[in-house]
Amino acid sequence: MLPIQRKAALIEYLSKHGGGTVKELSQLLQVSEMTVRRDLKQLEAQGMIIPSHGGVVFVQSLMKEPALNEKAAKNKDIKDRIAAYAVEHFVSEGDVIMLEGGTTIAGMAPYLRKFRQLTILTNGLDTLNRLRDLSGENTVLCCGGTLRGISGTFVGPVAQSFFKQFHANTVFLSALGFAPETGFTDPNIMDTEIKKAMIHSSQRTIMLIDSTKFGVKSLTTFVTIQDVDVVVTDSGISEQMRRYLENQNVELHVI
């Protein structure tokens, strides 16, 4: 592969995934990590990327918020496995749980059908629609508020007040990115304020996040790793990131 072809492949991958580690980029391009670092230095000088923990973040990904259907289509099989695992290991009969509007979290709905006594609270329109079949045997509550079309979530003061009045066993959240220096991040402040309200009203916070989100920084932080109890991800996580999370005393589940 010529240098110009390698650079084009790098840009295409980083723009699609929002970032990447030096190791995964090296494996993708089948070149040495030293070569990757040299190429990344050129992209950094052009203002296209920002160095992150063990890798880089594509600058445009910091501000761009993907539409709900784009997020749903990306890594669908992995997200579905993470969602199924979370229900199997972290939901019990009689629980009060909060589910935000992310696509990974919405994917938990089909696996909740075996329960009969759950109380489920959400701010996600897609999540709510998927929970419709559960409402006969379980209690499903949705907040009011302002509907954000791009994310399909209810936000604003009404939504925040709704979650502040309840007490849940567990909140299940996802994020657009995670980096050690920023924590878990999303591109919209209104959405992150709702997530903060959910966390404040829950005894336990569980993050469901596929491995492509590690090393990615978005606009605003809604929780640091110190305030998360469990992280569930897939086997694409790097050894470096795995060690970091384990050293933070978070309960890490890699499926």
Summary of the structure (lengths in Angstrom):
residues: 255
radius of gyration: 18.7
end to end distance: 33.7
largest distance: 60.2
contacts: 895
relative contact order: 0.14
helix: 44%
strand: 25%
